[in-house]
Amino acid sequence: MNDSNTHSLPAPFGELPTFTAEDWESHVSTALALIETGENVLWHLAAVCASVSTKYGDESISRFAGEIGYSAARVYDLAATHKCFQISKRSEILSFHHHSVAARSEDPEKAIAEAEDGQLSTRQLARRIEGRDEEILEKCPTCNGRGRIPKAELGISPRTESKMEAKPV
């Protein structure tokens, strides 16, 4: 029997799943469960990639990537992230992508701790690891200021910026 409280999302391959629920809490709890599932799937996929790398060697990564429809760079990244955090402490609150970015640093555990403490986005964490976290940031025009991006990425030259500041509001 399929009542209106069923939260199942399976759908045949190629079709989009549908979802309906009676209340807000059901929507939130289902979304959180799916997010957690997605993160766990990435860690499991990373474990498989690391196993391929260990068992068959890095030269097998391209072949494996082709067979699963991923780029070799993505498979290397997944494997490297898994290998790195077998040794270092993994955060339960940060995304797999945070760990992937931190794995590229000299001290991944420290990078993860800084990301947690500073509530850093993956972009902010990458900038910090690259030593570019002191860049002047502007409100992102596409997300109404929820994010911040470097002025250079906005295409704002110092000359344009001085003209913008000189205009009366």
Secondary structure by P-SEA (a helix, b strand, c coil): ccccccccccccccbbbbbbbccaaaaaaaaaaaaaaaaaaaaaaaaaaaaaaaaccccaaaaaaaaacccaaaaaaaaaaaaaaccccccccccaaaaaaaaacccaaaaaaaaaaacccaaaaaaaaaccccccccccccccccbbbbcccccccaaaaaaaaaccc
